[in-house]
Amino acid sequence: QLLLALEADARECQSIDTLMASLANNPRRLLGYRQAFVLKPGLSGKFQVSEISSMAAVDRTSPLVRWVENLVTNLLRDNGGREGLDFQLPAFCNGDDEDTASYPFRNVLYVPLLDNAGDVQAIWLLMRDKVWLPGDLSVAERLAGTFAHALRALNGPKRSSRKKRSLISM
């Protein structure tokens, strides 16, 4: 029932910001994470933290935000990032780094939100102190599929560059 309610909530979101805040916060009861991060591509193309569970705003200068963005950059470089993955820290991090050593939630679930072409349009990172069970990733991926679909709907249809060129030349 909770999964169905979360999927219905995702379909009801009227903005990308509301949708991403919902993704960061609302599935906590279902998946039992302690902290969640949602990342979207920034102007540079690198993924940037846009939402943190239980936080009203993201401080772009915070060491935690920089640490999460570095973790994701390393994961995408080393793993491609198109499939969900559960791992334990310090994977994809510098194990000697103070932020890595002090972060309390060592078990990470990486869940990409994919567009129709299979490219990553957003990233959902779930952190907790308990090891993730095999079914957790399946549930998270199903929910990510729903949120990805809602995100595509809110973004609207993408025009191909060919269509854009033909419209410009008219």
C-alpha angles and dihedrals in degrees: 000000000000092000091051091048091051091050091050090049091052091054091051096054112116099197139034091241092055091046094051092046089051091050092051096048117019103061092058093102092050098047103026098226122160098209134011133192128195117201128192130184112273127210090278091054092246116123114256131192108257100167137025119189115258093009124111095206139014118238102215091200096054117118089228092057092048091047093051092047091051091049090053093045090053093045093051091047094048102034109023092236101232095115132056117257139184120207144152126244134282086045110117089010138087102263091207093055114113093224092052092047094048100043105110101207106072100174115080132189114198113199122176124207106219132204123223091275092054095253121138110258096170139358129225116199118190121193131191142149096241123076114260115249120226092252093053093071091048092053092045092050092050091051091045088054090056093047091046090053091050090048091053090050092050092046090054127216117327118228118219117240088245091059090046091052092050091049091050093050092054 
